[in-house]
Amino acid sequence: MHPPLVELHLHIEGTLEPELIFDLAARNKVTLPYADLADLKSRYAFTDLQSFLNLYYANMAVLLTEQDFTDLTRAYLRRASAAGVRHAEIFVDPQAHTVRGVPLAACINGVAAALRTSESDFGLSSALIVTFLRDRPAAEAFDMLTELVAMNAPIVGIGLDSAEVGHPPVDFIEVFDLAHAHGLKCVAHAGEEGPPEYVWQAVQLLEVSRVDHGIRSLEDPLLVDYLVQHNIPLTVCPLSNVRLRVVDTLADHPLPAMLERGLTVTINSDDPAYFGGYIDDNFTAITDAFALSADQLATLATNAIHAAFITDARRAELLAEVAAWCAATD
């Protein structure tokens, strides 16, 4: 059993389940390079981040219309509600779609349409964060952010993701400066496969509010001290780290050491359709692997609530829900 959950690291494209891939392919008359569902599912054994990204981007070919993005997002919200998620901040990668000829508005508006009714339809609040692909030119990201601002896109912030090694955060300073200038929140993937130096760049040069992943921060004691001192949350995704071979097994995951060092750790699912589990599955896995107590689970849940981009009133509501869960588990 786990407390009420807040998810802060979730790529909406990573919730594209195999069954939905085939449904959308049929609707949009897209020919898939897979014989059947079994053939597609057999390809979900990844050796590293790039091997995952190859399949991840290939499967996006079925996402073509605003309705496709709405259906994808509603499917995630339905599953998240069943998992006990009370608030979700969802990443979308518009560059991965515009490069295929999908209009920016179709992507953004399709996801946003589902999020607008997330509370009434699924009982959870939500927000949208546009993430930029670090292995594409920073100038392209800058131009897209300019367009998003001009269209008054319903986003709370921006992020940085995709292939990390060789694509340091420093390359995107101007993009993040523009985001800060427009009052947008900022997050960035760093320290998953990339070195601790990338985490330093994310927090000091991009001035992010949260670091996505960040598990390699433990390799630099000074960085750990900095993250603790400045209370910078890390959005950790345990099952993702195992499936992408960042760690060999869940037992090898640095989560216990991160908690012991006082880091503000949150638990998330990343790309759950590809990595074997949604956020509740991640909580179950770490509870079993590390024999976490109810107090530790509550700490992880409250860390996420404090790290979320929500109003003080909403934060108080969610904290009260966790407190009630704690009282019920005593």
Secondary structure, DSSP 8 states (H G I E B T S, - for coil): ----EEEEEEEGGGG--HHHHHHHHHHHT---S-SSHHHHHTT---SSHHHHHHHHHHHGGG--SHHHHHHHHHHHHHHHHHHTEEEEEEEE-THHHHTTT--HHHHHHHHHHHHHTHHHHHS-EEEEEEEEETTS-HHHHHHHHHHHHHTT-S-SEEEEES--TT--GGGGHHHHHHHHHTT-EEEEEESSSS-HHHHHHHHHTS--SEEEE-GGGGG-HHHHHHHHHTT--EEE-HHHHHHTTSSSSGGG-SHHHHHHTT--EEE--BSHHHHT--HHHHHHHHHHHHT--HHHHHHHHHHHHHHSS--HHHHHHHHHHHHHHHHHH-
